[in-house]
Amino acid sequence: MVGNPALAAVNISPLNLYFSVFDTILTIPLIWAINTSCLLMLLAGGIIMAIYSVAPSKPYATKLLGYGYKQPLIAVILFVVEVIGLVFSVRAFTGLDVPLVGPSVVGLPAGLAPGGASVSINVAAAFGWPFFLAIAAVVLCVAARLYHGKIAKTISNNIPTPSMPPAN
């Protein structure tokens, strides 16, 4: 949020970017494409991890897990790169020192202020619960990858072997 009352608002998640200035919603095509690709990657990874969780001892389970656990990880990494890139882009193009996390007072650079006026705006930035939920999903997927061998071995040991019928 920028200002009080809000002059601008930015809400970023791995799946969506909401950016408005003076109640006008702005769309950045590159970030929209990155968010759409993250959404598709998370959807594919989620479906594959669900299939894996139903049958972790099948021969194809290792390949499913090898693909599925990486998708949330890649989406979170892309999101963090997107956020850091957005903060540094704002800094590079406007000279405004926007915080990555926490409140701050952002002063308008002297070159942008008319007649040497001093303008400062209250800015607050924070990561919301969807970001931490994405981190939890990544941790669970990586844990599934690390414990796959133990889980598959335990499941295959607990399945009773079928007895052979007597020969006539």
N, C-alpha and C positions, 0 to 999 in steps of 0.2 A: 504494500500500500504506500502510495506517495501522497503526502499531505494529510491534513485533517480539516475539513472533510476531504475524502479521497479525490485527488485530481487524476490519478492514474492507478491502475491495479494490474498486477501480474500474478498469475497463478499457473505454476508449471508442475506437471507430473510426467511420468514416463509415457503417459497416454494422451495428454492434452496440454495445450498452451492457451491460456486466456490472457490476452494483453489488451487493455483498454486505456485510452487517454481521453479525458473529458467525455466519458460515456460513449466513445466510439471504439468499437472492437476492431483491432488490427490483426491481420493474419500474415505470417511470414511463411512463404511456401516451403523453404528448405526445412524449417523446424516442423511444419505440418507433415512433411514427408518422413522425417526422422521419427516423429511420434506415431505415424501410421505404421511404419516398419516395426517399431517397438511393440505396438499392439498386435500385429500379426505374428511376430516372434513369440510373444508371451502366450498367445492363443495356441500356436503350434506346440510350444514347449509344454503347456499345460495339458493338452490332449495326449501328447506322447507320454508324459509322466503319469497320467491317469491310466493309460494302457499298461505301462510298466508296473504300476503298483498292483494291478490285478494279477499279473503273472510274472513276478520277478525271477522265477527259476527257469523260465523258458529259454531256449537257446538264442532267441532274438532279443531277449531283455537287455543284454549288455549294449547292443547297438542302439536300442531305444533310449536307454539311460545316458549313453555317451552323447546323444544329440539333445535330449530333453533337458538335462540339467544345465547345459550351457546357455540356453535361451534367456532365462531370467537374469543370469549373470551378465550377458551381453547387453540386455535391455537396461539394466541398472548402470552399467559402465557408460553406455551411450547417453543416458540421462544426465549423469554427473558431468560428462564432457560437455553436453549441451548447456547445462546451467553455468559451468565455469566459463565456457565460450561466450555465453550471453553477457555475463558480468564483465569480462574483459573487453568484449565488443563495445559495450556501453561506455566503458572507460576510455577505449581508444578513439571512438568516434565523437563522443561528446565531452570527454574530460571529467564526467561526473564519477565520483568515487562511491559507487553503489555497493553496499555490504552484501556479502554472500549469506551471512547469518547474523541476526541481531539487529537492534535499532541503531540508527545513525542520523546525523544531520548532514545533508548533502548541500554544499554551497555551489551556486552557479558559477562556472569559471568566469574570470574577468573579461575574457574575449567575447563571451556571449551576453553578458549583462549590458544593457543599454546605459550609456552615460556614466559608467563606473558604479552603477547601483549594486548593492549587495543583496543577494537573494539566497535564502536557505530554506530547505524543505525537510521535514521529518520523514524518514524512510525506515521501514521495518521489513526484515526478511527472515523467513523461518521455513524449515522443512516440515511438512504436514504428515499426518498419519499414513497417507498412501505411500510415501517414501519409505517409512519405517516398515510398513507391511511388505513392500517389495524387498527390502533388505532381509526380512524374516523368510520370505519365500526363497531367496537366494541361499540363505544359510541352510534351509531344509533340503534344497536340491543338492547342494554340495555334500551335506551329511548323507543323503541317499547314495550319492556316488562313492563316498568313502566307505560306507558300510555295505555296499552291494554284495561283495563276496561273502561276508558273514551271513547276511540275510538269505541269500540264495542257498548257501550250504545248510543253514538251519532248516529252511523249508524243505529242501530235498531229503534231509535226514528224517524229518517228521512224517513224510509221506510213506505209508506202508507199501511194501512191494507186493504186487499181486502174486498169488500162489498159482502154480501151474496145475491145470486139471490132470488127473491121472490118465495115462495112455491106455487105450483099449487093447 
